[in-house]
Amino acid sequence: MLSVDEARARVLSLVAPFGTERVALTEAAGRMLAEDAIAIRAQPPFAASAMDGYAVRAAEAAAGATLAVAGESAAGHRAPMALPPGAAIRIFTGAPMPEGADSILIQEDAERDGDRITVREAPAPGAHLRPAGADFAEGYRLTAPRHLGPREIGLLAAMNVAEPAVSRRPTVAIVPTGDELVWPGEHPGPDQIIASSAPALAARVAAAGAVPRLCPIARDTRESLLAALDAARGADILVTLGGASVGDHDLVAEVLGDAGLSLDFYKIRMRPGKPLMAGRIADGPAMLGLPGNPVSAMVCAELFLVPAIARCLGWPADALAPRLLTGILAHDLGANGDREHYMRATLAWDADGRARLTVAGRQDSSLQSVLADASALVRRMPGAGPLPAGSAVDYLPLG
């Protein structure tokens, strides 16, 4: 059986970066910037006041000096004249600096009487002034690839980039399988359960930057599975849930094989998630067959599907592996078995700022409540011995 790293490398080889598209800035949140964005104007585009007050020449604004108020500069409406000698121009936050002014006398430091002010406290040269281009100059680059969150969207707007180039998002078709499943809100029979993995996986796919497509539940017949696969037509990645083992009712490998699946591997040396399969359908999508147990499916999605989506979105190779961090155990932990084990755990921080991990006592792959309470997955390597409290362990944070 393959190791986790070997299996992930094989999965990543089945996908490739997609093309790019330009979208309106209002539609770019959550997308991946695919090409450098270049500012077409500086920010601020002119020298501006950072405070309400008076634009002055610092050399003329000594404490006790009296200056005539020659005009006004407001945001969006600069003063129509240069600053005359021995004068001040009333100015407001964000307004353009008048020609000739070199500092701002804040209004608290000025006493006004009609059209004249008396300086209470002299401003330093350049005080409360935002120079043109202080944030960024024309030609500034926001480099790709990077995730576009609210901060990046604001920066692109200030750069006057209305349509950034972003990676095309892959569509991930999700096909749950099994006679035992019904959708949430339906009425299960006495021997049925709710198809919980599919909506959970759709949420994770969306959070990773792809477009989920929930397909009908495939019953344990060839006809039903083929109908569900037909609903997945046109997707970039096909994910099946369950049906990939070797039982009499597990038809995924057989039916997909008849549909042109070239199977790359089946089974990995991992817990939970041993019955993982991957391949590519001829003239079709990459395929990932996740285990039916919900925890196994979600852990495998974190370790294999999310990196595959990241590759489709154009992330560099060194950013595709899950981000493992190091923490310390809050308690003793027994020896590991012969498979790489990803154990649900809760994460806390001690007084020294170190991550302390408490591994859940129950690790059965059907226990979704334990997964929901977890904030991390602690990784144990095959054959690892027992660890005392305080030992360092690798962990994967869960969002």
GUMARKE-41272 format. One record per atom (N, C-alpha, C): x, y, z. Coordinates in steps of 0.05 Angstrom, whole numbers, padded with zeros to 5 digits, always signed. Layout:
XYZ...
This chain:
+00017-00024+00000+00000+00000+00000+00017+00025+00000+00007+00046-00012+00022+00071-00014+00021+00086+00013+00043+00101+00017+00043+00120+00040+00025+00144+00034+00019+00160+00054+00003+00184+00049+00017+00203+00030+00043+00207+00033+00057+00226+00015+00058+00215-00013+00062+00189-00016+00062+00177-00043+00035+00179-00056+00014+00174-00041-00013+00176-00052-00020+00204-00060-00012+00224-00043-00018+00252-00050-00004+00260-00076+00022+00251-00078+00036+00258-00103+00022+00246-00127+00011+00222-00124-00003+00209-00147-00029+00224-00153-00043+00232-00132-00067+00247-00137-00061+00274-00151-00040+00287-00142-00033+00313-00154-00025+00310-00183-00014+00287-00190-00006+00282-00218-00031+00279-00237-00054+00275-00225-00078+00271-00241-00092+00297-00249-00083+00319-00237-00095+00345-00243-00073+00365-00251-00082+00387-00262-00063+00408-00271-00076+00435-00267-00060+00456-00266-00072+00483-00264-00090+00489-00287-00112+00502-00281-00132+00510-00301-00124+00537-00313-00139+00545-00333-00135+00571-00345-00144+00593-00327-00142+00618-00337-00150+00641-00321-00174+00655-00335-00186+00672-00319-00208+00688-00330-00208+00714-00314-00219+00734-00327-00222+00760-00314-00251+00763-00304-00253+00772-00279-00279+00775-00267-00281+00803-00254-00305+00812-00251-00309+00838-00238-00298+00836-00209-00287+00858-00200-00276+00859-00173-00296+00850-00152-00322+00857-00157-00343+00850-00138-00348+00820-00137-00337+00805-00157-00341+00776-00158-00315+00761-00152-00294+00776-00144-00268+00764-00141-00262+00754-00113-00278+00761-00093-00272+00752-00066-00272+00721-00064-00252+00711-00051-00250+00682-00048-00236+00669-00072-00230+00684-00093-00217+00672-00116-00187+00673-00113-00173+00660-00132-00144+00660-00131-00133+00678-00153-00118+00699-00145-00105+00717-00164-00086+00700-00181-00089+00701-00207-00073+00684-00225-00051+00699-00239-00054+00725-00242-00034+00741-00254-00029+00766-00237-00004+00776-00237+00002+00800-00222-00017+00822-00230-00028+00836-00210-00044+00860-00215-00027+00885-00212-00029+00903-00230-00012+00927-00231-00028+00952-00226-00019+00968-00207-00033+00993-00200-00031+01013-00223-00053+01024-00232-00053+01043-00253-00053+01072-00243-00052+01075-00216-00048+01102-00205-00036+01098-00177-00024+01119-00167-00012+01118-00140-00033+01121-00119-00026+01113-00095-00045+01117-00072-00029+01129-00049-00036+01152-00038-00056+01170-00050-00045+01182-00076-00062+01190-00094-00053+01201-00120-00042+01229-00118-00046+01242-00095-00036+01269-00090-00029+01271-00061-00013+01290-00054-00007+01295-00026-00033+01304-00012-00039+01292+00011-00065+01296+00023-00061+01301+00053-00081+01314+00065-00081+01318+00094-00091+01294+00108-00077+01288+00131-00085+01265+00148-00103+01275+00171-00108+01301+00173-00123+01312+00195-00140+01336+00186-00160+01342+00201-00174+01368+00197-00157+01390+00209-00155+01412+00195-00139+01435+00205-00134+01456+00183-00108+01464+00181-00101+01485+00163-00075+01477+00149-00074+01481+00122-00050+01476+00107-00033+01502+00109-00008+01498+00118+00009+01521+00122+00037+01515+00113+00054+01536+00112+00083+01532+00110+00094+01532+00139+00108+01510+00146+00117+01508+00173+00134+01531+00182+00150+01543+00163+00167+01565+00169+00152+01590+00177+00126+01592+00169+00110+01615+00174+00091+01611+00198+00091+01587+00209+00071+01579+00229+00083+01575+00257+00100+01594+00265+00112+01592+00292+00090+01598+00312+00094+01588+00336+00075+01593+00358+00070+01623+00361+00045+01632+00362+00038+01660+00364+00034+01674+00338+00042+01662+00316+00039+01675+00290+00009+01677+00283+00003+01698+00268-00025+01702+00258-00024+01699+00228-00043+01683+00217-00044+01677+00188-00072+01682+00178-00074+01693+00154-00100+01697+00141-00110+01671+00129-00136+01665+00131-00147+01642+00119-00155+01649+00090-00141+01637+00071-00144+01646+00043-00164+01629+00027-00172+01606+00038-00191+01589+00023-00195+01563+00037-00205+01543+00022-00212+01518+00034-00207+01495+00015-00197+01472+00025-00193+01448+00010-00207+01425+00023-00226+01413+00009-00241+01390+00020-00236+01365+00003-00243+01342+00014-00241+01317-00001-00257+01319-00026-00244+01315-00048-00257+01316-00074-00259+01344-00086-00250+01364-00071-00251+01392-00080-00227+01407-00070-00205+01407-00085-00181+01420-00076-00184+01450-00077-00168+01464-00062-00168+01494-00061-00161+01504-00090-00175+01524-00099-00171+01534-00126-00146+01550-00129-00131+01555-00108-00107+01571-00109-00084+01559-00095-00059+01568-00101-00036+01560-00086-00037+01576-00059-00022+01566-00040-00021+01579-00014-00006+01605-00016-00021+01628-00010-00007+01654-00011+00014+01656+00011+00033+01674+00009+00052+01678+00031+00037+01689+00056+00046+01680+00079+00034+01689+00104+00005+01681+00108-00004+01660+00096-00032+01652+00097-00034+01623+00105-00059+01614+00109-00066+01586+00114-00091+01580+00097-00094+01555+00091-00118+01546+00076-00132+01524+00094-00157+01529+00100-00173+01509+00115-00173+01483+00099-00168+01461+00113-00166+01435+00099-00178+01414+00117-00189+01393+00103-00202+01371+00117-00188+01345+00110-00193+01325+00127-00179+01299+00124-00185+01288+00096-00163+01280+00082-00165+01268+00056-00164+01288+00033-00165+01314+00040-00165+01334+00019-00137+01338+00007-00135+01346-00018-00109+01351-00031-00095+01375-00017-00069+01373-00014-00053+01395-00004-00051+01417-00025-00055+01442-00017-00051+01464-00036-00022+01466-00043-00017+01475-00067+00011+01480-00076+00023+01501-00057+00048+01495-00048+00062+01514-00031+00061+01506-00001+00041+01491+00007+00038+01482+00035+00056+01458+00040+00067+01457+00064+00085+01434+00070+00078+01420+00097+00057+01429+00111+00049+01416+00136+00021+01423+00143+00010+01409+00162-00017+01413+00171-00017+01423+00200-00029+01446+00205-00034+01456+00232-00061+01445+00240-00061+01425+00259-00087+01413+00266-00104+01434+00279-00131+01431+00276-00149+01452+00285-00148+01457+00315-00140+01436+00331-00137+01440+00359-00115+01459+00367-00095+01462+00348-00072+01479+00354-00075+01507+00341-00099+01513+00332-00104+01539+00320-00128+01553+00333-00126+01579+00337-00149+01594+00348-00159+01612+00326-00184+01608+00317-00194+01623+00294-00211+01647+00304-00207+01669+00290-00224+01693+00294-00230+01705+00267-00255+01698+00257-00263+01707+00231-00246+01694+00209-00232+01710+00193-00215+01700+00171-00186+01699+00179-00180+01698+00205-00152+01696+00213-00150+01675+00235-00126+01662+00236-00120+01643+00257-00095+01651+00271-00094+01644+00297-00069+01647+00312-00059+01619+00319-00033+01615+00314-00021+01589+00319-00015+01585+00349-00027+01564+00360-00021+01558+00389+00004+01542+00392+00007+01522+00375+00031+01504+00376+00041+01500+00348+00065+01505+00343+00076+01504+00315+00077+01475+00306+00069+01470+00281+00072+01443+00269+00100+01439+00259+00109+01414+00259+00135+01407+00247+00132+01406+00217+00153+01411+00202+00151+01408+00173+00142+01380+00166+00122+01378+00149+00111+01352+00140+00091+01340+00159+00084+01355+00180+00066+01343+00200+00038+01337+00188+00028+01314+00194+00001+01305+00187-00004+01306+00157+00018+01301+00142+00016+01302+00113+00020+01274+00102+00003+01265+00084+00007+01240+00070+00018+01246+00042+00043+01239+00037+00055+01246+00011+00042+01229-00011+00042+01240-00035+00032+01225-00059+00048+01198-00061+00033+01176-00065+00046+01150-00067+00057+01139-00041+00048+01150-00018+00058+01140+00007+00051+01111+00012+00028+01102+00002+00019+01074+00005+00032+01058-00017+00028+01065-00042+00041+01051-00065+00042+01070-00089+00061+01065-00106+00065+01082-00130+00050+01069-00153+00046+01085-00174+00036+01074-00199+00055+01052-00209+00044+01030-00217+00061+01007-00225+00066+00987-00204+00057+00993-00179+00059+00973-00157+00045+00947-00165+00057+00925-00157+00047+00898-00165+00036+00883-00140+00012+00873-00143+00002+00853-00124+00008+00826-00137+00027+00811-00126+00037+00788-00139+00018+00764-00136+00018+00747-00157+00003+00722-00157+00023+00699-00153+00013+00676-00144-00015+00671-00137-00020+00679-00108-00045+00687-00102-00053+00693-00075-00083+00693-00073-00092+00684-00050-00121+00684-00044-00131+00712-00041-00153+00719-00053-00164+00745-00052-00186+00747-00030-00177+00757-00007-00195+00762+00015-00203+00791+00016-00218+00799+00036-00227+00827+00038-00204+00848+00036-00182+00842+00049-00159+00861+00048-00148+00865+00020-00146+00842+00006-00135+00843-00021-00155+00857-00040-00181+00852-00036-00201+00865-00053-00199+00895-00049-00196+00904-00024-00194+00933-00019-00169+00944-00033-00147+00930-00032-00122+00939-00045-00126+00941-00075-00138+00920-00087-00142+00921-00116-00160+00945-00124-00180+00950-00107-00197+00973-00113-00181+00999-00113-00164+01002-00092-00147+01026-00091-00128+01028-00114-00119+01005-00125-00102+01005-00148-00117+01010-00174-00144+01013-00172-00161+01017-00195-00161+00994-00214-00159+00969-00203-00160+00945-00219-00189+00935-00217-00204+00938-00238-00232+00931-00237-00238+00902-00244-00220+00889-00259-00224+00862-00268-00199+00846-00265-00193+00836-00241-00168+00820-00238-00170+00794-00252-00146+00783-00260-00145+00757-00272-00143+00736-00250-00162+00718-00250-00163+00697-00229-00163+00670-00242-00156+00650-00226-00156+00622-00235-00185+00613-00238-00190+00598-00260-00216+00586-00263-00220+00565-00241-00243+00566-00229-00249+00547-00207-00257+00520-00217-00245+00498-00207-00254+00471-00216-00281+00465-00205-00296+00450-00220-00322+00439-00210-00317+00411-00200-00326+00406-00175-00322+00380-00162-00349+00367-00159-00354+00346-00174-00379+00331-00172-00377+00310-00150-00397+00310-00132-00397+00292-00109-00419+00272-00112-00412+00247-00112-00432+00225-00116-00432+00207-00091-00451+00210-00073-00454+00192-00051-00466+00165-00061-00457+00143-00049-00467+00117-00059-00478+00101-00035-00498+00084-00041-00508+00065-00021-00538+00065-00017-00550+00042-00016-00578+00039-00011-00586+00050+00017-00567+00052+00035-00573+00060+00062-00577+00090+00065-00571+00106+00045-00571+00135+00048-00597+00149+00039-00604+00170+00054-00624+00189+00045-00614+00216+00051-00625+00236+00038-00616+00264+00041-00626+00275+00068-00612+00295+00079-00623+00308+00103-00650+00320+00098-00668+00316+00117-00696+00326+00114-00715+00305+00104-00704+00283+00091-00721+00261+00083-00727+00243+00106-00744+00224+00102-00751+00205+00124-00737+00178+00119-00716+00172+00134-00702+00147+00130-00719+00123+00138-00715+00101+00124-00727+00076+00133-00713+00065+00157-00722+00043+00168-00711+00033+00193-00681+00024+00190-00673+00019+00165-00645+00010+00161-00628+00031+00146-00638+00056+00145-00624+00076+00130-00612+00098+00149-00593+00113+00137-00580+00134+00152-00580+00159+00134-00573+00182+00145-00572+00207+00131-00545+00209+00116-00546+00219+00091-00522+00223+00075-00509+00249+00085-00493+00246+00106-00481+00270+00119-00455+00278+00106-00440+00259+00095-00414+00265+00084-00416+00283+00060-00436+00280+00044-00438+00295+00019-00440+00325+00024-00459+00335+00040-00460+00364+00045-00436+00374+00060-00424+00358+00078-00399+00366+00091-00377+00370+00071-00375+00351+00053-00354+00352+00032-00359+00376+00014-00384+00381+00007-00390+00404-00010-00381+00430+00003-00385+00432+00029-00377+00456+00044-00346+00459+00043-00332+00436+00046-00303+00438+00046-00292+00445+00018-00305+00434-00002-00297+00440-00030-00301+00470-00035-00323+00481-00027-00328+00510-00031-00307+00526-00016-00301+00518+00009-00281+00533+00025-00254+00532+00012-00248+00511-00002-00222+00508-00016-00220+00523-00042-00242+00535-00050-00242+00552-00074-00253+00539-00099-00265+00515-00097-00277+00502-00120-00307+00504-00119-00320+00494-00140-00349+00495-00142-00360+00467-00138-00374+00462-00116-00385+00435-00111-00410+00430-00127-00414+00406-00136-00439+00397-00149-00448+00372-00136-00470+00373-00120-00481+00350-00108-00497+00334-00128-00490+00309-00132-00504+00292-00151-00524+00274-00136-00543+00262-00150-00562+00244-00136-00547+00221-00123-00559+00211-00102-00548+00187-00088-00549+00163-00107-00527+00150-00111-00525+00126-00127-00532+00102-00111-00554+00089-00118-00561+00064-00104-00543+00041-00112-00546+00019-00099-00527-00003-00104-00535-00020-00128-00539-00006-00150-00544-00019-00176-00527-00004-00197-00520-00018-00218-00505-00006-00240-00521+00017-00252-00547+00013-00255-00563+00034-00269-00564+00060-00252-00567+00057-00226-00568+00081-00209-00541+00095-00209-00519+00080-00207-00493+00092-00207-00487+00106-00233-00494+00094-00255-00490+00106-00282-00506+00132-00284-00531+00132-00273-00547+00156-00274-00534+00179-00258-00523+00172-00234-00510+00192-00218-00485+00202-00232-00470+00184-00245-00446+00193-00259-00453+00211-00283-00476+00206-00295-00485+00223-00317-00490+00251-00307-00500+00253-00282-00505+00280-00270-00478+00294-00264-00457+00279-00263-00430+00290-00257-00416+00298-00283-00428+00293-00306-00415+00298-00331-00406+00328-00333-00382+00332-00343-00372+00359-00346-00357+00370-00322-00357+00356-00300-00342+00364-00277-00312+00360-00282-00295+00375-00267-00266+00373-00270-00255+00351-00252-00268+00347-00229-00259+00326-00210-00285+00311-00202-00284+00285-00203-00306+00268-00194-00298+00255-00167-00315+00259-00147-00311+00247-00121-00334+00229-00114-00328+00204-00109-00349+00185-00100-00345+00181-00070-00367+00176-00056-00367+00171-00028-00377+00143-00022-00360+00125-00013-00368+00098-00008-00368+00081-00033-00373+00056-00029-00375+00037-00052-00349+00030-00065-00326+00037-00051-00300+00032-00064-00286+00008-00051-00299-00006-00033-00286-00029-00021-00291-00054-00038-00289-00077-00026-00290-00102-00041-00315-00118-00035-00335-00106-00023-00360-00121-00017-00376-00126-00042-00396-00144-00039-00413-00152-00062-00428-00128-00073-00434-00108-00056-00450-00085-00065-00433-00061-00071-00407-00063-00071-00389-00041-00076-00382-00041-00106-00396-00024-00121-00395-00026-00151-00379-00003-00164-00368+00015-00148-00356+00039-00160-00333+00032-00179-00314+00017-00169-00291+00010-00186-00299-00004-00212-00318-00023-00209-00327-00039-00232-00341-00021-00252-00360-00005-00243-00376+00011-00262-00358+00033-00274-00341+00046-00258-00324+00066-00269-00303+00054-00288-00294+00030-00282-00276+00016-00300-00289+00012-00328-00314+00004-00328-00328+00001-00353-00332+00028-00368-00332+00050-00351-00335+00077-00363-00309+00089-00372-00287+00075-00369-00261+00085-00378-00242+00094-00357-00248+00086-00331-00230+00094-00310-00203+00079-00312-00182+00094-00312-00155+00083-00309-00147+00086-00280-00148+00065-00265-00144+00066-00236-00114+00069-00230-00107+00089-00215-00079+00094-00208-00071+00079-00183-00088+00079-00163-00083+00064-00139-00108+00058-00124-00107+00038-00106-00129+00032-00088-00117+00022-00062-00124+00035-00041-00115+00030-00013-00089+00044-00007-00089+00057+00016-00065+00070+00025-00059+00063+00054-00035+00067+00063-00027+00059+00090-00033+00083+00109-00059+00085+00114-00068+00108+00130-00093+00101+00146-00096+00114+00169-00119+00111+00185-00128+00139+00195-00153+00146+00192-00175+00132+00177-00172+00138+00147-00181+00120+00130-00181+00125+00102-00167+00105+00085-00163+00081+00095-00148+00060+00080-00160+00055+00053-00187+00052+00050-00198+00045+00023-00201+00070+00005-00179+00084+00000-00180+00107-00018-00172+00097-00046-00185+00108-00067-00178+00101-00094-00176+00127-00110-00160+00126-00131-00156+00149-00148-00149+00140-00176-00157+00157-00195-00150+00151-00223-00161+00173-00241-00163+00167-00267-00174+00186-00286-00191+00171-00306-00214+00183-00312-00233+00172-00331-00224+00181-00359-00223+00163-00378-00214+00170-00405-00231+00193-00416-00217+00214-00426-00230+00238-00437-00249+00250-00416-00242+00247-00391-00260+00258-00370-00244+00268-00346-00257+00269-00324-00244+00282-00300-00225+00263-00285-00209+00275-00268-00195+00260-00248-00216+00249-00228-00210+00226-00217-00230+00213-00199-00217+00207-00173-00231+00213-00151-00222+00206-00124-00245+00192-00110-00240+00167-00102-00260+00151-00088-00254+00152-00059-00271+00167-00044-00267+00169-00015-00282+00147+00000-00272+00140+00024-00286+00119+00039-00314+00129+00047-00331+00109+00054-00359+00116+00062-00362+00127+00090-00344+00119+00108-00346+00129+00135-00341+00159+00135-00358+00175+00148-00356+00204+00145-00330+00216+00154-00319+00207+00176-00293+00218+00185-00271+00211+00166-00271+00186+00157-00251+00178+00137-00253+00196+00112-00277+00201+00103-00281+00217+00079-00270+00245+00083-00276+00257+00106-00267+00285+00110-00237+00287+00115-00225+00268+00129-00196+00268+00132-00182+00264+00106-00192+00246+00090-00180+00242+00063-00184+00266+00045-00207+00279+00048-00211+00304+00032-00190+00325+00040-00184+00327+00066-00165+00347+00075-00137+00341+00064-00130+00316+00063-00103+00308+00056-00099+00304+00026-00120+00299+00010-00117+00293-00018-00133+00311-00036-00159+00315-00030-00176+00331-00047-00169+00361-00046-00166+00372-00022-00159+00400-00019-00133+00407-00034-00111+00391-00031-00087+00396-00047-00092+00395-00077-00109+00376-00086-00115+00374-00114-00129+00399-00124-00147+00410-00108-00161+00434-00116-00140+00457-00117-00122+00458-00097-00102+00479-00096-00085+00478-00121-00078+00454-00131-00062+00451-00155-00078+00462-00179-00104+00455-00181-00120+00466-00202-00121+00496-00202-00120+00508-00178-00121+00537-00176-00094+00550-00180-00074+00535-00185-00048+00546-00191-00029+00552-00168-00035+00540-00145-00016+00544-00123+00010+00531-00130+00033+00543-00121+00059+00531-00127+00062+00504-00113+00080+00488-00123+00083+00460-00113+00089+00459-00083+00105+00479-00073+00113+00478-00045+00090+00486-00026+00067+00493-00037+00045+00501-00020+00022+00481-00021+00027+00458-00034+00005+00439-00038+00002+00419-00015+00023+00412-00001+00021+00394+00021+00007+00407+00045-00009+00393+00060-00022+00405+00084-00001+00416+00103-00008+00438+00116+00010+00453+00132+00011+00441+00160+00031+00424+00165+00035+00411+00191+00050+00429+00210+00040+00432+00234+00053+00448+00255+00062+00429+00277+00077+00440+00296+00086+00424+00319+00075+00434+00345+00064+00416+00361+00054+00423+00387+00064+00402+00407+00053+00403+00431+00060+00384+00452+00035+00370+00462+00039+00345+00470+00016+00330+00481+00009+00338+00509-00016+00340+00514-00026+00346+00541-00028+00322+00559-00022+00298+00548-00026+00273+00563-00009+00252+00550-00007+00229+00563+00007+00206+00551-00009+00196+00527+00005+00184+00507-00007+00173+00484+00006+00146+00477-00011+00126+00472+00000+00099+00467+00014+00096+00440+00025+00073+00436+00039+00067+00411+00020+00067+00387+00030+00073+00363+00014+00072+00339+00017+00045+00325-00002+00039+00307-00001+00015+00292+00016+00017+00267+00009+00001+00247+00026+00000+00223+00017+00020+00201-00003+00037+00207-00012+00057+00187-00008+00085+00198-00003+00104+00181-00002+00132+00189-00029+00140+00199-00030+00151+00223-00056+00155+00236-00060+00185+00240-00083+00195+00232-00090+00223+00237-00112+00224+00257-00105+00232+00282-00122+00229+00305-00136+00255+00312-00162+00254+00315-00177+00279+00323-00168+00288+00350-00164+00315+00352-00154+00326+00377-00164+00354+00380-00164+00364+00405-00170+00392+00410-00145+00407+00416-00144+00432+00408-00121+00449+00410-00125+00471+00430-00106+00475+00447-00107+00498+00466-00079+00509+00468-00076+00532+00481-00050+00546+00483-00043+00549+00512-00018+00542+00519-00011+00545+00547+00000+00573+00552+00009+00578+00577+00018+00605+00584+00043+00614+00569+00058+00595+00559+00082+00602+00543+00076+00604+00513+00050+00603+00506+00043+00605+00478+00047+00580+00461+00051+00558+00474+00055+00533+00460+00028+00519+00455+00026+00506+00432+00002+00491+00425+00002+00465+00441-00020+00461+00456-00023+00436+00472-00047+00421+00460-00042+00395+00455-00061+00378+00441-00072+00356+00459-00098+00354+00460-00111+00333+00474-00125+00314+00454-00115+00290+00451-00125+00271+00432-00151+00259+00442-00171+00258+00426-00197+00247+00434-00194+00217+00441-00208+00209+00461-00206+00181+00469-00219+00162+00449-00239+00172+00434-00253+00155+00415-00245+00164+00387-00234+00145+00371-00224+00151+00344-00238+00136+00322-00261+00123+00328-00276+00108+00308-00283+00127+00285-00280+00118+00260-00284+00135+00237-00313+00141+00230-00332+00132+00247-00360+00139+00242-00369+00161+00261-00351+00170+00279-00360+00189+00300-00356+00218+00292-00378+00229+00280-00376+00256+00270-00376+00277+00293-00389+00271+00315-00389+00290+00337-00360+00295+00347-00344+00274+00347-00316+00277+00355-00301+00295+00335-00307+00291+00309-00294+00308+00289-00303+00337+00291-00329+00341+00297-00339+00368+00299-00327+00383+00323-00320+00368+00344-00307+00380+00368-00278+00384+00364-00266+00371+00344-00237+00372+00341-00228+00399+00328-00205+00408+00335-00193+00431+00322-00167+00425+00309-00159+00399+00310-00134+00391+00298-00134+00361+00293-00116+00352+00275-00110+00324+00271-00081+00320+00279-00076+00302+00299-00049+00295+00306-00040+00272+00289-00016+00276+00277-00005+00255+00259+00014+00237+00275+00008+00211+00273+00027+00190+00284+00037+00174+00260+00063+00170+00259+00075+00155+00237+00073+00125+00243+00074+00108+00222+00072+00079+00227+00093+00069+00246+00084+00053+00265+00102+00040+00284+00113+00058+00306+00103+00083+00308+00112+00101+00328+00107+00090+00356+00125+00093+00374+00122+00083+00401+00105+00101+00419+00100+00093+00443+00085+00110+00462+00099+00136+00468+00083+00156+00474+00094+00183+00480+00084+00192+00507+00101+00204+00523+00092+00215+00549+00081+00243+00545+00066+00253+00563+00056+00280+00563+00080+00299+00560+00076+00320+00544+00097+00340+00539+00113+00334+00514+00109+00310+00501+00124+00304+00477+00114+00321+00454+00133+00326+00436+00126+00341+00411+00112+00323+00391+00091+00334+00379+00077+00319+00358+00070+00338+00335+00068+00327+00311+00059+00342+00288+00028+00342+00288+00017+00365+00279-00012+00366+00278-00020+00384+00254-00044+00378+00244-00056+00394+00222-00079+00409+00234-00078+00436+00233-00101+00451+00243-00126+00447+00226-00149+00447+00238-00174+00445+00224-00188+00472+00225-00198+00481+00202-00212+00506+00201-00240+00504+00212
